[in-house]
Amino acid sequence: MSSDEETFRRLVVELRILEGTADALQSRVSLVNAALTELVVASMTLEGLEKEKTDASLFVPIGGGSYIETKLGSEDKVVVGVGAGVTIERTIKEAKDNVSGRIAELEKTRTTLEQQLRQVIGKIQDNRAQLQELSAKLSEREKAAGV
C-alpha cells in the first residue's frame, strides 16, 4: 500500500470523526439556543410582572397552548429554579438578575460552541479538498498502471 493510499484512508477516518464532532456541536448549539429562548421569555415575563399589582388577572400557560386564569398573589416575589430541581423564592429584581446572568453565560457558551463548530467545518472542508486531490491522483495512477 502506497503512502498516498494510507493518507487517503487516514483522511477518510478523520473526516468521519470530524463530521460526528460537527453533528454533536450543532446539537449542543441547538440545546443552548432552546435554553436561551426559554430564559428570554422568562426575562420578558419578569419585566411584565413588575408592572402588575396584587390580584391582577393573569393567564398562566399549562402546556399544549392551554392557559388557566389566575390572580397574582404577590407582585414582588417569584420562585426561581436554581438547578437540580431546587427552587427558591426571590424578589423580581433578584430573579431578573439571575436570569440575566444565566443568559450571559449561555451566550458565552454558544459563542464558544459556534467557534469550535466553525473550526471543525473548516477542517472538514480541508480534508475533503485533500481527499479529492488524492482520489484524482490515485485514479490517474491506476489508469497509468492499466488496472
N, C-alpha and C positions, 0 to 999 in steps of 0.2 A: 504494500500500500504506500503510495507516494505521500509526501508531506502535504501536498495540496488536498488530497482526499482526507487526510487526518484533520486538516484545518477546516475543511468543509463539514465534516461530521461534528467537530467541536462547536462550530458556529451554529449548526442546526440545534444541538442540545442547548447551547447558551440562549439561542433565540426562544426556544420553548420555555425555558426558565424565566426569561425576561417578560414574555407575554403573560405568564402566570402571575408574575410580580405586578405587572401593569394592571391586570384584572383585579388583584387584591387591593392595590392602591386606589383604583377607581371605586371599588366597593366602599372603602373606608371614607373616601371623599363624599360619596352619596350619603353615608350614615351621618357624617359631620354636618352636611347640608340639611338633612332632616332635623337633626337636633337644633341647629341654628334657627331653622324656621319655627320650630316649637318655642324656642326661647324668645324670638322676636314677637311672636303672638302673645306670650306671657308678658313681655315688657309693655306692649301696647295695651293689654288688658289692665295692667297695674296703673298705667297712665290714666286710663279711663276711670278706674275705681277711685283715684284720688279726687276726682271731680264730683263723686256721688256722695249722698248723705245717707245716714242710717235710715232704714226702712224703704230705701229706693227699690223699685221693682226691677228685677234682673231676669234675663233668660240665661240659664246655665246649660251648656251642651252636655248631653248624656250619652252621646255616640250615635252613629248611624244617621246623622243630620237631624237628630231629635233634641228638643230642649224642654226644660221644665222652668216654670216661672217661680221665682223665689224673692224674698226680701233680703236686703243687705243688713246683716246683723251689726256689723261694725265697719266703719269706713276707714279705720286706721290700722287694723290688724289683719294679716293674712297668714296662711300656713304655707311654708316653703319646704320643698324637698331638699335634703342635704346629702342624699346618696344612701345606698343600701336599704331603701325603703323607710328611711328615717325622715320625719318631718318635724319642723319646729315653728312656733308662732313668732312672727316678726312684724315690725311696722312696715308700712308700704315703702317708705324710704329705704329701709334695710333690705327689703325684698328686691326693690329696683336695683340697688347697688349690687346685690348678689347676682341677679340675672345679668346685669351689665358686665360684671366680671367674668361670668361664665361665657357670655357671648364673645368677649375679647379673647379668652383662652381658646375657644373653638375656632375663631377666625385665624389665630396664630397657627393652630393645628392644621386647619385647611390650607393655609399658605404653604406650610412645610410639606404637606402631602402632595399638593399640586406641583411644587418644585421637584420633589422626588419623582413624581409621575412624568414630568417633562424630561428629566434626565434619563429615565428608563425608556421613554418613547424615542428619545434621540439615539440611545444605544441600539434600540431595535432597528431604527432606520439605518444606522451604520452597518449593523450586521446583515441586514437584507441586501444592502448595496454590495458588501463583500461577498455574500453568497451568490449574487447574480454574476459578479466578475469571475468567481471561482467556477461556477457552473458553466459559464461560457468557455473558460479556459480548459476545463476537463472535457467538455463536449468536443472542442477542437482537437484535443489530444487523442480522443477516442476515434474521431474521424480520420486523423492522420495515421493512426495505427491500424485502421481498417476494421475496427471492431463493430 
